[in-house]
Amino acid sequence: MSQITLTDVSRAFGKIGVLHDINLDILDGELIVFVGPSGCGKSTLLRLIAGLDRPTGGAIAIDGKDVTTVPAADRGLAMVFQSYALYPHMSVRQNLAFGLENARMARAEIDARIAEAARMLEIAPYLDRRPGQLSGGQRQRVAIGRAIVRNPT
């Protein structure tokens, strides 16, 4: 894991300010939870950290390197959405492998990462099933597995 630092981060949509001068240090290995009512900016803050959106002010650093304008794909982070974002026509194994195959990773490495994530998340018995054959909790674990196999920083 890495240290993430937000310095005076703000985000506005047009003239509507959503986040104002957020300062935050997330230390290596630290767990942080954002809690609040719908529309308070939790998802916006996560999207900024992940690089899916850009702040209108301030800076975001990972391990001391300014990544404010670095694209999401180059940040070494992974994000799991509440809606799972699984491909319904693919097996659990194929869902876990999808991003790694697109990155042209060696098959042996893909298989090893899938096996480890499946073991950690206790989804090995479901690797050949499709998302529609899983419970909601199992689908959530597959979505988490998709992030884990990427081995984010």
C-alpha positions as CSV (number, residue, x, y, z in Angstrom):
1,M,0.0,0.0,0.0
2,S,1.0,3.6,-0.3
3,Q,0.6,6.9,1.5
4,I,-2.0,9.2,0.0
5,T,-2.0,12.9,0.7
6,L,-4.7,15.4,-0.2
7,T,-3.8,19.1,0.1
8,D,-6.5,21.8,-0.2
9,V,-8.5,19.6,-2.6
10,S,-11.6,21.2,-3.9
11,R,-14.2,20.1,-6.5
12,A,-16.9,22.1,-8.0
13,F,-19.5,21.2,-10.7
14,G,-20.0,24.5,-12.5
15,K,-20.7,27.1,-9.8
16,I,-21.7,24.5,-7.2
17,G,-18.9,23.7,-4.8
18,V,-19.0,20.1,-3.6
19,L,-15.7,19.6,-1.7
20,H,-13.9,22.6,-0.1
21,D,-10.2,22.6,0.8
22,I,-9.9,18.9,1.9
23,N,-6.6,18.1,3.7
24,L,-6.0,14.4,4.5
25,D,-3.1,12.0,5.0
26,I,-3.8,8.3,4.6
27,L,-0.8,6.5,5.9
28,D,0.6,3.3,4.4
29,G,-1.5,0.4,5.8
30,E,-4.1,2.6,7.3
31,L,-7.8,1.9,6.8
32,I,-10.1,4.9,6.3
33,V,-13.8,5.1,6.0
34,F,-15.9,8.0,4.5
35,V,-19.3,8.2,6.1
36,G,-22.1,10.6,5.4
37,P,-25.5,11.2,3.9
38,S,-26.2,10.8,0.2
39,G,-24.8,13.6,-1.8
40,C,-22.3,14.8,0.7
41,G,-19.3,14.1,-1.6
42,K,-18.0,10.7,-0.5
43,S,-18.0,9.2,-4.0
44,T,-16.7,12.4,-5.5
45,L,-13.7,12.3,-3.1
46,L,-13.0,8.6,-3.9
47,R,-13.2,9.4,-7.7
48,L,-10.7,12.2,-7.2
49,I,-8.3,10.0,-5.3
50,A,-8.7,7.2,-8.0
51,G,-8.1,9.6,-10.8
52,L,-11.6,9.1,-12.3
53,D,-12.2,12.9,-11.9
54,R,-9.9,15.9,-11.4
55,P,-10.1,18.4,-8.6
56,T,-10.8,22.0,-9.4
57,G,-8.2,23.0,-6.8
58,G,-5.5,21.5,-4.6
59,A,-3.2,18.5,-5.1
60,I,-3.3,14.8,-4.6
61,A,0.0,12.9,-4.0
62,I,0.8,9.2,-3.7
63,D,4.0,8.4,-1.9
64,G,5.0,12.0,-2.2
65,K,4.5,12.2,-6.0
66,D,1.9,14.6,-7.3
67,V,-0.6,12.6,-9.2
68,T,-3.3,15.3,-9.5
69,T,-3.2,15.2,-13.3
70,V,-2.1,11.5,-13.7
71,P,-4.7,9.3,-15.4
72,A,-6.4,6.7,-13.3
73,A,-4.7,3.8,-15.2
74,D,-1.3,5.1,-14.2
75,R,-1.9,5.6,-10.5
76,G,-1.6,2.0,-9.4
77,L,-4.9,2.1,-7.5
78,A,-8.1,0.0,-7.7
79,M,-11.6,1.0,-6.8
80,V,-14.6,-1.3,-6.1
81,F,-18.0,0.1,-6.9
82,Q,-21.1,-0.7,-4.9
83,S,-22.8,-1.9,-8.2
84,Y,-20.2,-4.7,-8.6
85,A,-19.5,-3.9,-12.3
86,L,-19.2,-7.5,-13.3
87,Y,-19.6,-8.9,-16.8
88,P,-22.7,-11.1,-16.6
89,H,-21.7,-13.2,-19.7
90,M,-18.3,-14.2,-18.2
91,S,-17.5,-16.7,-15.4
92,V,-16.0,-15.5,-12.1
93,R,-12.6,-16.6,-13.4
94,Q,-13.0,-14.6,-16.6
95,N,-14.2,-11.5,-14.7
96,L,-11.1,-11.7,-12.4
97,A,-8.8,-12.2,-15.4
98,F,-10.3,-9.5,-17.7
99,G,-8.1,-6.6,-16.7
100,L,-4.9,-8.7,-16.5
101,E,-5.5,-10.1,-19.9
102,N,-6.0,-6.6,-21.4
103,A,-2.7,-5.6,-19.8
104,R,-1.1,-8.6,-21.6
105,M,0.1,-10.3,-18.4
106,A,1.5,-13.8,-18.7
107,R,-1.1,-16.6,-18.3
108,A,0.7,-18.2,-15.5
109,E,0.8,-15.0,-13.5
110,I,-2.9,-14.4,-14.2
111,D,-3.7,-17.9,-12.9
112,A,-1.6,-17.4,-9.8
113,R,-3.2,-14.1,-9.0
114,I,-6.7,-15.5,-9.5
115,A,-6.0,-18.5,-7.3
116,E,-4.6,-16.3,-4.5
117,A,-7.6,-13.8,-4.7
118,A,-10.1,-16.7,-4.8
119,R,-8.4,-18.3,-1.7
120,M,-8.4,-15.0,0.2
121,L,-12.0,-14.2,-0.6
122,E,-13.3,-17.8,-0.3
123,I,-14.7,-17.8,-3.9
124,A,-12.7,-20.7,-5.3
125,P,-15.7,-22.9,-5.6
126,Y,-17.5,-20.3,-7.7
127,L,-14.7,-19.7,-10.3
128,D,-16.7,-21.4,-13.1
129,R,-20.0,-19.8,-12.3
130,R,-21.5,-16.6,-13.8
131,P,-22.4,-13.6,-11.7
132,G,-26.1,-14.4,-12.0
133,Q,-25.6,-17.7,-10.2
134,L,-24.0,-16.0,-7.2
135,S,-25.5,-14.3,-4.1
136,G,-25.1,-10.6,-3.6
137,G,-22.3,-11.1,-1.1
138,Q,-20.5,-13.5,-3.5
139,R,-20.8,-10.9,-6.3
140,Q,-19.3,-8.3,-4.0
141,R,-16.3,-10.5,-3.2
142,V,-15.8,-11.1,-7.0
143,A,-15.8,-7.3,-7.5
144,I,-13.2,-7.0,-4.7
145,G,-11.2,-9.8,-6.3
146,R,-11.0,-7.8,-9.5
147,A,-9.3,-5.1,-7.6
148,I,-7.0,-7.4,-5.7
149,V,-5.7,-9.3,-8.7
150,R,-4.4,-6.0,-10.1
151,N,-2.1,-5.8,-7.1
152,P,-2.6,-2.1,-6.5
153,T,-0.1,-0.1,-4.5
